Amino acid sequence: MATENRIIKFLHIPLILLSSAVSVTLLFLLNHRFTGKLPRLVSPHPDTTAIIVQVSASILAASQVYVLCTLVNFATRLQVFRKFISASSLRLLAALSIPRIDWDLGYRGIAVAALFIVIGHVFGAVWAGALTPLAADSIRKDGTIQIPAYNGPFKMNWSLQSGGKIFLNYCIPYRLTSSIFISPCPTIYYITTLMSTALGATSAPGFPRVYPKIEVPAWSYSNRSYGAGASQGLFSPTSISNDSYTAYSYEEPGYWSRVACHYNETSNLTITRLDSLEDAPFVLLQVKGSLPNTGANKYSSYTLMTEHTTWWNEALGWSAAAANGHNMLAIATVLSGHWYTPWNRMQCSVDFQPTLFNVAVNLTRSMINVTPSGPHADFDPTGSLQKAVMANLDLISRMSSNIGISSLGAALDANSAAMNASHPGMAKDEIYLRAGENMIAALVDDLLVAEASRQMIIGKSSVAAPVYKKFDAIRLGLPRFIYISLAINITLVLIVLAESLRTQAWHHLPAFNITNLQSVIAAALLSPSRCPIHDDESEEDGNAALGVSEMNLQRFKWTYDKTGTVIMLVDLSSDVPSEKTNAASNPLEHFSSESLEPLV
């Protein structure tokens, strides 16, 4: 008997090994992130990438479909030489071997053939999902960035003199770039930005608080800065790799300022009128008093000026200081006023807790997000940084305007309104206290950032911190599709292995192929004579017909029962040697359409 070409016979084995190797490779690359040139090639060309993925998926799916079709085809060709097969089953198996839909199969046969075709498309979809490159995060340690270091006492460039006068030692800002100036006196130089921070310290419910960085407005913070992240806009991270990155993060020690406010009826900080001139365009007011942490003998005294109107008495001021291990702030208003009375005699403590912060920088959005990581050793045991921040906080009241309305009072009022909107059931006094805490904490955060920038740029005091960068990267496919493709390939490998063992590696596979039109026609050609089948089954059925044909120098017979619905192919190359010559000399002697009817 002629046999199948060996290359064609075993082609399905390297194909299933190829698709299995691709699946295993994808599994090993599941957690791998490709950086460098590949993302730069893939991201700008999604259309070309989609075409490449689709073609690759189609090739791999076609190899799997070929394996299935080959197994069906080989099993059918071996079966027709062993036992009778119904004509409808043979037609279905022929359709599955291509695969295609034969509309004469009937409902069940069409459904099975359609399902077989759909399976092939499912294979392609799974491969497309497993091969599609997707944007992914690749975070690794790469380079360093400078963060502030407080070596020794922190010195201020200004001081308060008797009578509330401000003595400026050296407050000329340092020009870093054409648009970035670093001032040694942050309250004096950044008063407008500080008042904007105070005004929006309490965000609306459901919305993060986003506000500009005090000395580099091109950068913004999302929620609290905690005084960390001053390096952004001043320094760029060093790089070990040349790969492009979109974000980075690092850790920085700083102070988590916790503000707690309460009402103190014994507070002696007051605002009184200094002049009595009724025709003067302005009214002079004096803020005077002491703080609980400074002692009764140490008074704070400075002058405010307001416009001479009917609401001249609507003024607000505060005093702040770090002394005796405590950081305190007290608020006072004019007793005859009405607008800002909820904050009169309010006192707040500021607790600076050394904390390690994680600073996450988004280069695409120019956004900085700071989150506390845990406690940290105090990086400034001298306490001079805390004193400088509280002194700047005190200076805000001296620098802010009270002309027309109080800038600080308006900011407190705005925060109270936002607090009331987010907590409608909160008591009034509680709203005022929480609003004051939010505003003071926001100002302290900004002042810490400004002092850190000054320390690094003007003080030249900084250390390098390791940076973890988020690189532009891609990964291949979604995990679920990679797992499914691997499961499909494992299943196909097991089926191929089982069939190989069952058929002894398809040892007796004939050359006859039901999907090959030439092979089918050659097998259907009738011999010059009819004779009974020389086996037990044929002798029992006297009505059986016999057709003999020649193909590949071999002789086969189609034998079928009297109904013409059950077919079997028999090799006669050794059974009827005498007919071989007759058939070769005149193969169409008794050929007629009637003689083929039982085969259709």
Salt bridges, closest charged atoms under 4 A:
GLU4 OE1 - ARG77 NH2 2.10
ASP102 OD2 - ARG91 NE 3.92
ASP137 OD1 - LYS470 NZ 3.27
ASP142 OD1 - LYS469 NZ 2.99
GLU215 OE2 - LYS213 NZ 2.43
ASP243 OD2 - ARG140 NH2 3.11
ASP275 OD2 - ARG273 NH2 3.33
GLU278 OE1 - HIS308 NE2 3.82
ASP394 OD2 - ARG398 NE 2.69
GLU430 OE2 - ARG434 NH1 1.90
GLU437 OE2 - ARG434 NH2 2.68
ASP445 OD2 - ARG224 NE 2.84
GLU451 OE1 - ARG454 NH1 3.31
GLU499 OE2 - ARG502 NE 2.81
GLU579 OE1 - ARG555 NH2 3.38
GLU589 OE2 - HIS590 NE2 3.47
